[in-house]
Each structure stands twice: as C-alpha cells, then as structure tokens.
Amino acid sequence: MKPFLTENIQMWEFFEPGLRKRLPEISVEEGMTERVRGALLEMLPRRRREI
C-alpha cells in the first residue's frame, strides 16, 4: 500500500474525531445523490446579507 500524495497525518488527527462522531448520523437508506448534495451544501461558504 502506498500513501496518498497529499497525506497529512496532522490534519487527519484533527478531523477524524468529528468525522467519527458524525458517522452514525448517516442514514443507510440515504442515496448517493442526497449524500453528495449534502456534502456540497456543507462546503459552500456561508454568506451573510448585510442591510
């Protein structure tokens, strides 16, 4: 096995606990389309409207 070229152990150690915590929240019945849509929506920057 070869590591990913962009492997970063420190980043993985930072994100892994949160990812493992969220893992049970994923519905087995949820389709791939919904999973991708949800992931993309979470990655979009949140913009505030200023009045």
Residue frames as qw, qx, qy, qz and C-alpha x, y, z in Angstrom:
[[0.000, 0.889, 0.459, 0.000, 0.00, 0.00, 0.00],
 [0.406, 0.221, 0.000, 0.887, 1.21, 3.47, -0.89],
 [0.061, -0.591, -0.461, 0.659, 0.15, 6.62, 0.98],
 [0.333, 0.867, 0.357, 0.097, -1.80, 9.36, -0.77],
 [0.525, 0.385, -0.021, 0.758, 0.46, 12.03, -2.22],
 [0.143, -0.623, 0.041, -0.768, -1.37, 14.62, -0.14],
 [0.696, -0.429, -0.561, 0.132, -1.39, 12.57, 3.06],
 [0.007, 0.569, -0.325, 0.756, -1.32, 14.80, 6.12],
 [0.498, -0.253, -0.789, 0.257, -1.40, 12.95, 9.43],
 [0.084, -0.160, -0.429, 0.885, -1.88, 16.11, 11.49],
 [0.424, -0.007, -0.199, -0.884, -4.95, 17.14, 9.50],
 [0.611, -0.172, -0.729, -0.254, -6.39, 13.63, 9.74],
 [0.380, -0.221, -0.722, 0.534, -5.89, 13.62, 13.53],
 [0.124, 0.102, 0.196, -0.967, -7.68, 16.97, 13.69],
 [0.540, 0.038, -0.293, -0.788, -10.70, 15.94, 11.59],
 [0.404, -0.013, -0.910, -0.089, -11.06, 12.24, 12.48],
 [0.004, 0.228, 0.787, -0.573, -12.86, 12.65, 15.84],
 [0.395, 0.348, 0.137, -0.839, -15.55, 14.88, 14.31],
 [0.514, 0.228, -0.628, -0.537, -15.98, 12.60, 11.32],
 [0.285, -0.057, -0.948, 0.129, -16.31, 9.53, 13.53],
 [0.171, 0.270, 0.590, -0.742, -18.86, 11.37, 15.68],
 [0.493, 0.368, -0.080, -0.784, -20.99, 12.17, 12.61],
 [0.174, 0.176, -0.913, -0.324, -20.71, 8.67, 11.09],
 [0.108, 0.313, 0.914, -0.232, -23.76, 7.24, 12.95],
 [0.302, 0.542, 0.243, -0.746, -25.86, 10.16, 11.67],
 [0.258, 0.313, -0.640, -0.652, -25.55, 8.91, 8.08],
 [0.789, 0.153, 0.348, -0.483, -28.66, 7.07, 7.04],
 [0.438, -0.121, 0.837, 0.306, -28.06, 3.76, 5.31],
 [0.452, 0.598, 0.661, 0.023, -31.14, 4.40, 3.17],
 [0.115, 0.862, -0.056, -0.491, -29.93, 7.79, 2.01],
 [0.821, 0.491, 0.207, 0.205, -28.98, 7.69, -1.66],
 [0.645, -0.060, 0.132, 0.750, -25.69, 8.78, -3.15],
 [0.154, 0.637, 0.295, 0.695, -27.28, 11.86, -4.73],
 [0.441, -0.850, -0.190, -0.216, -28.52, 13.10, -1.36],
 [0.765, -0.464, 0.000, 0.446, -25.16, 12.42, 0.26],
 [0.525, 0.195, 0.210, 0.801, -23.26, 14.36, -2.39],
 [0.064, -0.761, -0.294, -0.575, -25.77, 17.22, -2.31],
 [0.600, -0.784, -0.156, 0.021, -25.48, 17.43, 1.49],
 [0.734, -0.274, 0.083, 0.616, -21.69, 17.39, 1.37],
 [0.364, 0.414, 0.265, 0.791, -21.58, 20.12, -1.27],
 [0.255, -0.833, -0.275, -0.407, -24.02, 22.29, 0.66],
 [0.693, -0.667, -0.085, 0.260, -21.88, 21.97, 3.77],
 [0.662, -0.091, 0.176, 0.723, -18.79, 23.06, 1.83],
 [0.207, 0.733, 0.309, 0.570, -20.39, 26.17, 0.33],
 [0.239, 0.060, -0.360, 0.900, -19.30, 29.36, 2.03],
 [0.132, -0.725, -0.656, 0.163, -21.96, 30.85, 4.24],
 [0.196, 0.304, 0.107, 0.926, -22.67, 34.43, 3.19],
 [0.067, -0.587, -0.594, 0.547, -24.47, 36.93, 5.35],
 [0.182, 0.702, 0.421, 0.545, -26.74, 39.52, 3.84],
 [0.275, -0.272, -0.296, 0.873, -25.98, 42.98, 5.07],
 [0.106, 0.827, 0.547, 0.075, -28.73, 45.57, 5.17]]
